[in-house]
């Protein structure tokens, strides 16, 4: 039985069943740093490199992005909300690849504090509207930017939510529902999910350096005493509620991008936008459903370069007072409802590249070992 800990009156524990049936046991990871260098406010954008910007722009518009800026070598994508762009794609000569995330600093002075603590420089960053950045490298080897931008992008017209009748409440009468078959209009970047062989090191770095806090931990069946193998991590905005996760990481044999998620208006936007994508020949990876950790409505798609992107709506928002939940890692636990998770979504296909990653991970100096690998394989079948 989980230990019940005593907290102040403003603290909501996971054991009170807010978002998880289990709380931390004595001595387990607290899910936050005692004295972080700074506290980032959000994800700013994600950076990719692709050889074909024209093809990338066609998919981006079909998926629901707007174009904030376009040059011969760069494509900046945006949502309808005011703020920074969501994605930058730079033209590359080789194969398509994910470069890394950029996080938004709460204040300009945070960049100076971060630079002093890490030995990095504050430099100009070429984002529409201008800005400054500190470039870092996380323990997994991902380049991580922390940015403070100048003039924000102005908001664009929204895709309005449908007026819904429910039970005895009938706000819509003498009118039909006919949502247009069009792209889901992206509002903003929500989160990115990464795989790493050095999960514990990487998690500590994001908590200690960027001041992020854990919403939920997942652990392998029979291996809880070895610590978690996945964390859903949010920004610490104090009493202001933040997305359940801005970053999620899980232990695995590879090191790389898993997927990124973009908020849209509601379930109809997800479904109608999905139908639009299907008509144009794109491939759904998994969906539509509702997640467990984070509670988001979700729908996952593959772009022409095989990157996975998610439309989501109605996610959880937690203030800093909510402590981490703990749950066993399992495929069946990924969703409250929806179709079974696909092998494509789980990355369970044994491709030659995946086999090489497993061999390298088991031979390397990292957190993967045969017991962890078998536990992960078991989780994909549970």
Legacy VTK file of the C-alpha trace (Angstrom):
# vtk DataFile Version 3.0
C-alpha trace
ASCII
DATASET POLYDATA
POINTS 382 float
0.000 0.000 0.000
1.314 3.468 -0.878
2.447 5.706 1.920
0.166 8.674 2.690
2.303 11.742 3.207
1.334 14.852 5.132
1.386 18.148 3.237
0.219 21.702 3.620
-3.413 22.608 2.885
-2.695 23.855 -0.645
-0.983 20.684 -1.831
-3.037 18.122 -3.733
-1.444 14.697 -3.652
-1.736 12.042 -6.320
-2.915 9.678 -3.601
-6.109 11.711 -3.308
-6.997 10.267 -6.714
-6.764 13.574 -8.553
-4.992 11.976 -11.511
-3.458 8.708 -10.310
-4.339 5.945 -7.884
-0.755 5.773 -6.613
1.569 8.251 -4.945
5.319 8.093 -4.376
6.729 5.667 -1.850
9.270 6.761 0.735
12.547 7.700 -0.915
11.213 7.775 -4.483
11.885 10.578 -6.934
10.199 13.835 -5.790
9.600 14.967 -9.369
11.118 18.424 -8.955
14.405 20.163 -8.179
15.018 21.982 -4.914
16.929 24.819 -6.568
16.639 24.954 -10.381
18.701 27.413 -12.402
15.606 28.927 -14.076
11.980 27.958 -14.670
11.007 27.926 -18.340
7.497 29.104 -19.181
6.653 26.849 -22.155
7.891 25.212 -25.300
8.622 27.851 -27.911
9.163 25.734 -31.027
10.694 22.511 -32.389
13.480 22.430 -34.962
13.722 19.964 -37.862
15.887 19.557 -40.933
14.363 18.244 -44.177
15.557 18.159 -47.792
12.161 19.002 -49.329
10.604 22.184 -47.900
7.913 22.249 -50.586
6.592 18.829 -49.571
6.892 19.778 -45.896
4.788 22.905 -46.466
2.041 20.976 -48.267
1.685 18.561 -45.337
1.908 21.398 -42.806
-1.022 23.226 -44.382
-3.018 19.992 -44.640
-2.301 19.250 -40.963
-3.532 22.711 -40.001
-0.471 24.938 -39.560
-0.200 28.473 -40.830
3.031 29.749 -42.375
4.699 32.484 -40.330
7.682 32.945 -42.663
9.241 31.229 -45.655
12.639 31.637 -47.272
14.589 29.452 -49.660
16.183 27.658 -46.712
13.681 27.930 -43.820
9.999 27.325 -43.171
8.456 28.724 -39.969
5.080 27.238 -39.015
2.605 28.723 -36.573
-0.735 28.226 -34.865
-3.615 30.652 -34.467
-2.623 31.785 -30.964
-0.435 34.839 -30.493
3.187 34.156 -29.570
6.099 32.357 -31.180
5.989 30.001 -34.178
5.461 26.292 -33.427
7.992 24.671 -35.746
10.985 25.660 -37.845
12.058 23.391 -40.708
15.432 24.099 -42.299
16.475 22.743 -45.661
19.091 20.016 -45.325
21.030 17.947 -47.816
20.752 14.573 -46.119
17.884 12.641 -44.610
15.181 14.321 -42.548
15.973 14.645 -38.860
14.802 16.225 -35.630
17.259 18.791 -34.276
15.851 19.672 -30.860
13.385 21.731 -28.823
13.410 25.423 -27.956
11.896 26.470 -24.617
10.595 29.933 -23.798
12.236 31.783 -20.907
9.869 33.634 -18.612
12.113 36.718 -18.548
15.072 38.073 -20.515
17.186 37.980 -17.331
16.728 34.193 -17.176
18.972 33.853 -20.211
21.800 35.668 -18.426
21.327 33.497 -15.337
21.348 30.337 -17.461
24.427 31.464 -19.376
26.356 32.132 -16.158
25.400 28.739 -14.723
26.279 26.725 -17.841
29.109 28.707 -19.406
27.073 29.253 -22.581
26.627 32.534 -24.454
23.530 34.632 -25.019
23.191 35.274 -28.731
20.752 36.533 -31.321
18.297 34.000 -32.704
16.768 34.322 -36.179
13.096 33.965 -35.275
10.363 36.115 -36.853
10.113 39.129 -34.543
13.698 38.721 -33.271
15.001 37.403 -29.991
17.872 36.053 -27.887
18.835 32.470 -27.071
21.129 30.273 -25.006
22.122 27.005 -26.685
22.661 23.945 -24.484
23.093 20.193 -24.874
21.071 17.778 -22.732
22.521 14.443 -21.467
20.878 12.561 -24.348
22.743 14.731 -26.867
19.775 16.857 -27.968
20.518 20.523 -28.679
18.193 22.519 -26.415
17.558 26.222 -26.913
16.125 28.554 -24.322
14.798 31.683 -26.000
13.324 35.046 -25.168
11.631 36.505 -28.206
10.870 40.049 -29.260
7.677 40.965 -31.078
5.124 38.116 -30.787
3.097 36.954 -33.753
-0.437 38.364 -33.756
-3.352 35.977 -33.227
-5.204 34.562 -36.241
-8.935 33.727 -36.588
-9.964 30.654 -34.600
-11.821 27.514 -35.623
-14.908 27.932 -33.428
-16.076 25.032 -31.210
-19.472 23.558 -32.054
-22.447 24.287 -29.824
-23.414 20.930 -28.287
-26.730 19.641 -26.928
-26.283 17.493 -23.823
-28.887 15.688 -21.741
-31.646 18.148 -20.907
-29.527 21.123 -21.947
-30.349 22.135 -25.532
-28.558 25.349 -26.495
-28.800 24.433 -30.200
-32.344 24.251 -31.639
-33.663 24.684 -35.158
-30.097 24.328 -36.405
-27.990 21.449 -37.716
-24.368 20.454 -37.171
-22.290 20.489 -40.351
-18.613 20.939 -39.462
-16.696 21.686 -42.668
-14.301 19.073 -44.045
-11.129 21.126 -43.703
-7.779 20.977 -41.916
-7.857 21.090 -38.128
-6.688 24.610 -37.365
-3.630 24.313 -35.093
-3.799 26.651 -32.110
-0.381 26.030 -30.535
2.427 23.580 -29.862
1.597 21.452 -26.815
4.401 18.972 -26.132
7.210 16.844 -27.474
8.039 13.232 -26.536
11.629 11.952 -26.625
13.257 8.537 -26.225
16.567 8.282 -24.372
19.003 5.662 -23.105
19.912 7.897 -20.129
16.457 8.620 -18.770
17.408 9.399 -15.148
20.250 11.728 -16.168
18.126 13.528 -18.741
15.189 13.940 -16.361
17.423 15.426 -13.662
18.895 17.857 -16.192
15.502 19.226 -17.262
14.364 19.565 -13.651
17.612 21.114 -12.359
18.400 23.330 -15.351
14.988 24.370 -16.691
12.937 24.063 -13.497
10.342 21.678 -14.894
8.273 19.405 -12.616
6.854 15.899 -13.064
3.111 15.299 -13.393
3.222 11.496 -13.722
5.819 8.743 -13.517
5.487 5.335 -15.167
7.483 2.304 -14.029
8.012 -1.193 -15.389
6.067 -4.063 -13.871
8.122 -5.673 -11.110
10.836 -2.993 -11.388
9.428 -0.061 -9.435
12.331 -0.335 -7.002
14.674 0.561 -9.889
12.881 3.838 -10.467
10.615 5.176 -13.215
11.175 4.677 -16.923
8.879 7.432 -18.201
7.990 10.914 -16.997
5.375 13.426 -18.107
6.915 16.796 -17.287
5.264 20.223 -17.095
6.410 23.800 -16.664
6.300 25.239 -13.145
4.163 28.378 -13.405
3.406 28.509 -9.698
-0.308 28.795 -9.002
-1.078 29.279 -12.704
-2.146 25.898 -14.190
0.108 24.537 -16.939
-0.258 21.696 -19.446
0.003 18.262 -17.820
3.116 17.732 -19.916
5.206 19.985 -22.102
7.900 17.347 -22.353
7.609 13.576 -21.980
10.582 11.215 -21.951
10.890 7.467 -21.771
13.742 5.015 -21.470
14.410 3.056 -24.639
17.153 1.557 -26.792
17.209 4.590 -29.087
17.775 8.304 -28.697
15.408 10.461 -30.669
12.127 12.130 -31.407
8.954 10.123 -30.760
6.172 12.612 -31.528
5.011 16.183 -31.052
1.490 17.388 -30.230
-0.521 20.407 -31.376
-3.701 21.705 -29.792
-6.894 22.147 -31.817
-10.352 23.365 -30.843
-12.343 20.258 -29.960
-13.226 16.674 -30.868
-15.018 17.692 -34.066
-11.921 19.568 -35.190
-9.827 16.445 -34.556
-12.259 14.151 -36.392
-13.032 16.400 -39.363
-9.347 17.259 -39.742
-8.512 13.553 -39.616
-11.012 12.818 -42.362
-9.409 15.592 -44.427
-5.940 14.074 -43.941
-7.171 10.576 -44.815
-8.750 11.828 -48.056
-5.367 13.227 -49.061
-3.590 9.938 -48.558
-1.811 10.515 -45.250
-1.446 7.649 -42.791
-3.002 7.627 -39.336
-0.711 6.085 -36.716
-3.260 5.781 -33.888
-6.580 7.326 -32.872
-9.054 8.732 -32.170
-9.108 8.229 -28.371
-8.608 9.790 -24.947
-5.341 9.375 -23.067
-5.003 8.391 -19.418
-2.028 10.517 -18.329
-2.982 14.034 -19.396
-6.567 13.098 -20.424
-6.142 14.545 -23.930
-8.345 13.619 -26.833
-5.790 12.455 -29.417
-5.230 11.519 -33.048
-1.758 10.608 -34.392
-0.556 10.938 -37.995
2.649 10.375 -39.962
3.998 13.098 -42.221
5.724 12.259 -45.554
9.081 12.099 -43.727
7.661 9.552 -41.239
7.595 11.948 -38.272
4.639 11.406 -35.941
2.411 14.391 -35.090
-0.618 14.546 -32.824
-3.789 16.611 -32.883
-5.065 16.994 -29.321
-7.758 18.833 -27.355
-9.056 19.024 -23.774
-5.846 18.252 -21.872
-5.316 18.426 -18.105
-3.893 21.573 -16.520
-2.017 21.383 -13.178
-0.656 24.085 -10.895
2.614 23.605 -9.009
0.681 22.216 -6.021
-0.108 18.879 -7.712
2.415 16.152 -6.946
3.449 13.313 -9.282
1.304 10.256 -9.807
2.813 6.792 -10.251
1.484 4.044 -12.521
2.792 0.876 -14.194
3.791 1.254 -17.833
1.446 -0.673 -20.147
-0.034 -0.356 -23.599
-3.579 -0.778 -22.292
-2.962 2.065 -19.830
-2.215 4.594 -22.570
-5.878 5.371 -23.264
-9.204 5.475 -21.444
-10.992 4.671 -24.683
-10.179 4.328 -28.348
-8.790 1.640 -30.646
-5.884 -0.518 -29.434
-2.509 1.186 -29.729
-0.860 0.225 -33.009
2.583 -1.278 -33.482
3.471 1.804 -35.482
2.633 4.109 -32.568
4.497 1.902 -30.091
7.578 1.643 -32.310
7.357 -2.103 -31.812
8.392 -3.164 -35.313
11.834 -4.821 -35.354
13.360 -2.918 -38.234
17.096 -3.253 -38.958
17.621 0.193 -37.421
15.759 -0.806 -34.244
17.800 -3.993 -33.917
21.017 -1.946 -34.247
19.774 0.433 -31.545
19.052 -2.453 -29.173
22.502 -3.974 -29.704
24.246 -0.618 -29.238
22.210 0.157 -26.121
22.984 -3.171 -24.467
26.687 -2.776 -25.224
26.922 0.879 -24.232
27.336 2.791 -20.979
23.740 3.775 -20.314
20.630 2.795 -18.361
19.522 -0.004 -20.682
20.190 -3.611 -19.663
18.493 -6.964 -20.459
16.021 -6.640 -17.550
14.972 -3.159 -18.648
14.637 -4.290 -22.269
12.490 -7.290 -21.332
10.364 -5.058 -19.115
9.779 -2.638 -21.973
8.846 -5.474 -24.338
6.419 -6.825 -21.750
4.858 -3.372 -21.345
4.113 -3.149 -25.078
2.077 -6.380 -24.799
0.229 -5.576 -21.571
LINES 1 383
382 0 1 2 3 4 5 6 7 8 9 10 11 12 13 14 15 16 17 18 19 20 21 22 23 24 25 26 27 28 29 30 31 32 33 34 35 36 37 38 39 40 41 42 43 44 45 46 47 48 49 50 51 52 53 54 55 56 57 58 59 60 61 62 63 64 65 66 67 68 69 70 71 72 73 74 75 76 77 78 79 80 81 82 83 84 85 86 87 88 89 90 91 92 93 94 95 96 97 98 99 100 101 102 103 104 105 106 107 108 109 110 111 112 113 114 115 116 117 118 119 120 121 122 123 124 125 126 127 128 129 130 131 132 133 134 135 136 137 138 139 140 141 142 143 144 145 146 147 148 149 150 151 152 153 154 155 156 157 158 159 160 161 162 163 164 165 166 167 168 169 170 171 172 173 174 175 176 177 178 179 180 181 182 183 184 185 186 187 188 189 190 191 192 193 194 195 196 197 198 199 200 201 202 203 204 205 206 207 208 209 210 211 212 213 214 215 216 217 218 219 220 221 222 223 224 225 226 227 228 229 230 231 232 233 234 235 236 237 238 239 240 241 242 243 244 245 246 247 248 249 250 251 252 253 254 255 256 257 258 259 260 261 262 263 264 265 266 267 268 269 270 271 272 273 274 275 276 277 278 279 280 281 282 283 284 285 286 287 288 289 290 291 292 293 294 295 296 297 298 299 300 301 302 303 304 305 306 307 308 309 310 311 312 313 314 315 316 317 318 319 320 321 322 323 324 325 326 327 328 329 330 331 332 333 334 335 336 337 338 339 340 341 342 343 344 345 346 347 348 349 350 351 352 353 354 355 356 357 358 359 360 361 362 363 364 365 366 367 368 369 370 371 372 373 374 375 376 377 378 379 380 381
